[in-house]
Amino acid sequence: MRITVLGERGSGDRRVAVTPEAVETLVAEGHQVVVESGAGDGIGAADGAYRSAGAETAAGPDLLEGGGLVVGIDPLTSVGDRGFSSDHVVVGLLDPVWKPDRAVALAATGATGLSLDLVPRTTRAQAVDVLSSMATVAGFQAVLVAAVRLPKMFPLLITAAGTVPPVRVLVLGAGVAGLQAVATARRLGAVVEGFDIRSEALEQIRSLGGRSIEPPLGADGGAPDAVRIHEVLAPHVADSDVVIATAQIPGLRSPLLVTADMVAAMRPGSLVIDLAVERGGNCEVSRADMDVDHQGVTVLAPTDLASGSAITASRMFATNLVNLVRMLDRDGEAFVDLEDEVLAGMLVVAGGNVVHPVVREIQAQQSSPSGTRTP
């Protein structure tokens, strides 16, 4: 199979979808790998390292000649003015549920598109679960950013100059990023609390040494509404030095967990880091990639945390892609087997059409004269 690796363009992303180590594996398994010149610069992987691993390097309009599999972190941005065609199978973080117009544009090229955002939540799919891999890195990086930006040290210290109390960290959402944040903050010596509406997630928080905050009951015994959640969280937010918000719902706007009034009730010098800002945010005052000072509290909403550990993130992403290539490989060609629940769940566009049912539904909502989608 011919595999073309695109570098990341215009986003400041230092990751690369395939590392030289992954190239060695792919070449050993019989694939031809072509890497865009300079694609690995962000992780210190020069073109020579890719050539030594068995890849070709190329640039310019000829990069996509020959069709085959095209991979990237965000290939729809990275392709630039070079066009996809019906000869290409495009794989990456296409974000089709939140941005269905991108899927429509890709379908118009005739290419087949598989989105790593849509990997099913099954045991077999874990081998290609890029979102979990990147969330691991983001959760770790969020705590490091907090440790640098907060004007306090994290651990309890007993010194000749007096006792330094530990920082209090509150983590909202106990998915992969949230649990990694809990574990990292505990390693740095913080007192950590975690919140999630799922009982199994609360158990995981406790298993990592954090204290869990019990969610309120809904009016009918079901999921609690936002008002009840805010009432429960308000005193915990006010008592925290750092709040790391990671709660996201696939395909929907992230839940609002921290209101402006809750931020204002925090001590001056405290810090909020909102990892969900690209889907509307968990914090009412967060703004993507901006530092917001809200009554003495700093609110950060970085969108490039995975790039903070670019080498690790790239290696994890590349391992997931190698596993996906093995699923796709059919006698040296990229074949999307619709009987395979993992591949079928990721398929967004094929044959000139948007084929993923969720993306088609959102596309229809946006194009209907009666209204637009409310994420």
N, C-alpha and C positions, 0 to 999 in steps of 0.2 A: 504494500500500500504506500502511496505517496502521501507524506504528511508535511504540510507547510506550517511553520510556526511564525506567527506575527509578533512583532514587538509592540509595546504599548505606546500609543501616540497621544500627545496633547493632554493627558490626564495627570501627569506627574507620577504615575504609578511606576514603582521601581521593580515590580515583580516581572517574571517571565513565565509563560505557560509550560515550557519544557526546559529543563536544565540539561547541562552536558551529561550528567549521570543517567538521566532518563533517555537521552539520545542513544547512549551505549546500549541500553536495554532494547530499545526499539530497533536499532540496526541489527543487533544480535538475533532478533526475532524475524529478520528478513524485510524490514520496512526501509523505504527511502525517505530520509528526513532532510528538508530544506528549511533553514533558519534565516529569517530576515537579518541582514547585517546590523549589528548593534543591539539586537533584541536582548542580549544578556548583560548589557553594560551596567544596569542597575544593581545587579548582584555580583559584579566583578567577573562575569564570565565573558571573556573576549571572544571574538569570532574564531580565533585560533583554537580555543578550547572546544568549541563545537566541531570544528573540522577534525581535531584530534580524536573526538568521540565517534567520528564516522559520518557527520552531517555535511551537507553542502551549505554554503552561505550565499545569499543573493540579495539584491535590492532592486528597487525600481519597478516598472510596469511588468517586467517578466517574472516577478516572484510567483504569481499565481498561475503561470503557464503550466499546463499539464493536468489541471484539475486535482481531484483527490480530496483528502481530509485537510481542512484548514482550522487551526486551533489558535486560541488567544485568550487572554483574560477577558477582554472585551473586543472581540474581533470586528464587531459592527462599527466601532469607532476607529480601530486600528487599521482597517482596510484602506482608509483615506480615499483617494480618488481612483483607486484600482477597483475594478468591479468583480463581484462574484458572478457565477454563471451556473447553469444547470449541471455542470461538471463538478461542482463543489459540494461537499458536506461540511457545514460550518458548525463548530463546537466552541462554546464559551459561555460566559455569563451574559446572556442576551437580554435578561430582564423583561420578558415579554408580557407578563401579567401586569406589571406596573406601567410599562411603556409599550402597549400593543402596536403603536404606530411603527416601531422598529421591526416588529414581526411582519407587518404588512409590506414594508419596504424590502425586507429580505425575500419575502415570497415573490415579489415582482421580478427578482433577478432569476428565478427558476431554481435557485439553490435549495438544498435540503438543510434544515436548521435544527440542531439539538441544543437545548438550553440546560446548562448545569444548575440553573436556579430551580429546575423542576424535577430533580432527582427524587424518586419516591422514597418515603420513609419506611423502608423495609430492610431486613437484615442483609440480603444480598446486595442491595444498593449502597451499603455503607462503603464499599470499596471505591466508589466513584463520587462520594458525597463531598464535593468541593465546599459547599456552604458550611458544613461542620468544620472542615479543615481551616477555612478562613476565619470562622468565628472563634476557634481556639486561639489563633494568633491575635485577633482583635481584643478578646477578653484579657489576655496577658498584657498587651500593649496599653490598654486603658488604665490598668493599675500603675504601670510605669509612668505614664503621662501624669496621673494624679500625684504620684510620689514626687515628681519633679516640680509640678506646679503648686502643690499645697505648701504653704509656709510653715509646715510642721514635719517632724520626722515620724515615720510610721510606728516603730516599735516602742514598747515600754523600756525606759532606760533609768537605772538608778546610778547616779553619778555624784561626785563630790560637789557638783554645782546644784544638786537637788534631783528630785524625781521627775522624769519626763513621762507624762501619761501617754498611753497608746492612742493612735488615731482611731476614730470610729468610722467604719465604712459600711454603707448600705448598698446592697446590690439588688436591683429590681429586675426580675426575670431570671429564671434558673434554667435557661437553655444551655447550649454549649458555651457561648460567650460568657454568660452569667456565672456558670459554675467555674470556668477558668478564672474569672475575676475573683470569685470567692477564694479559690485555692491560692492564687497569687498574693492577694492581700493578706491572707493568713500567714503565708511564708514570710512576708515582710513585717509581721508582728502586729498587724492591726486587729482590733476587735471588729468582727464582721457579722452583720445581720443580712439575711436574704429574704426576698418575698417572691412568691409565685402563687397562682390560684390552683395549681395542681398539687395534690397531696404527695405524689411520688417525687416531685421536684423538691418539696420541702424536706423530704428524707435525704435527698442527695446533698442539699445545703448542709444539713446536720452532719452528714458523713464526712464532709470536708472541714469540719471544725467551726462552721458558722452557726449562728442562732437563727432559727426560722421564725418568721412572723406569720401567724395564722390568718388566712384571709377571712373576710366576713362572709356570712351566709347571704345568699340572694333572698329577695322577698318571698319567693316561692320555693326556696330550698335549692335553687339552681345557681348559676353563675352570678356573682355579685355585680351590681351596677357600679358606675364610676364614682358616684357620690359616696357610697359605702366604702369603696376602696380608698378614696381620698381621706375619709374620716379616720380609717385605721392607720394609714401611712403618715399622716400629717405630723404626729409627735415624733415618729422615728426619723423622718426627714429633718425636722428641726434640731434633733439631737445629734445628727451626723456631721462629721467633718467633710466626708466625701460621699456623694451619691453617684453610683454608676448604673445607668438605666439601659437595659439591653432587651426589653420586651418587644417582640415583633410577632405579627400574625401573617403567615404567608399569603400574599396577594391582597392584603387589606392594609388600611392605615394603622399605624402603630397606636396602641392605646395610650391615652393621656393619663399619666400616673402622677406627675408632679406639676401642680399649678403654679402660676406666678406668685400667688400668696404664700404657698408652701416654701418656695425659694426665698422669699423675703423674710420668712420666719427663721431661716438658718443664721448661724453666727457669721458675722463679717469675716472674710478670709476663707470661708468654706468653698467647696468646689462641687459642681455637678458636671458629669460627663454623659452625654446622650449619644448612645451608639445607634439609636433607631431613627436618627434625624432624616435619613433619606426616604423614609416612609411616613413622614409627618412628625415624628419625634415623640418621645415619652415625656418631654419637659415642654411646658407651654412657651417658655422664653428662648429656647435653643434655636440657633440659626446655623445652617450647615457651614462648617469650616470658618466660623467666626467666634471670637472671644466676646461674650456678652457679660457686662457687669450689671447685675441686677441687685441694687441696694447693698452693694459690698460683697455679693456672692458671685464668683466667676462661673459662668456656664459655657462649657465647651461642647462642640458637636463635630468632631473630626470624622471625615468620610474615608480616610486613607490609612487607617490604623494598621491594616495588614502589611502595608509597605514599610512600616516601622521595623519589622523583622523580615525583610524582603527575601533573604536567602532561605530561611525556614519556610516561609509562606510559599515560595516558588517550588521548593522541593516537595512539599505536601501536595500542592496543586498538580505538579508533574506526575507524582505517583498515582493520583486519582485519574489523570488522563491516560497513563499507560494502561491502567485497568480497564478504562473505557475502550481504548483501542482494541484490546483483546476481545471485548464483547462485540465490537463492530466488525472485526476482521472475518471476512468470508472469502477464502481463496484469493487473498491479496486485494480485495476491494472492500470499501466501507459499505456494509449492508445493514440497514435498520430493520431488524426482525420484529414485526408488529406482534408476534407471539411472545416476545420477551417483555415482561412488564416494566423493566427498568428502561429499556430503550423506547418503548411505546409511550411511557410517561414523560419522557424528555422531548419527544418529537413535537416541534412547534410548527414548522412549515415543510411542505413537500409538494412537488408537482405544481408549483405556482400558487398554492393556496395555504392559508393559515388553517392548520388541521387540529391544533390542540383545543379541546372543547371549552376550557375555561377562557383561553385567550379569544376564541371566537365569540363567546358570550359578551366579554368586555368590549370587544370591537363593535359588536352590534349595539350595545348600550350607548357607546360614544357616538355612533353614527345615526342613532334614532333621533327624529325631530323633537320628540317629547321630553328629552332630558339627556344628561350626561352622567357618566359614571361617578359615583361617590366612593373613592377608595376607602 
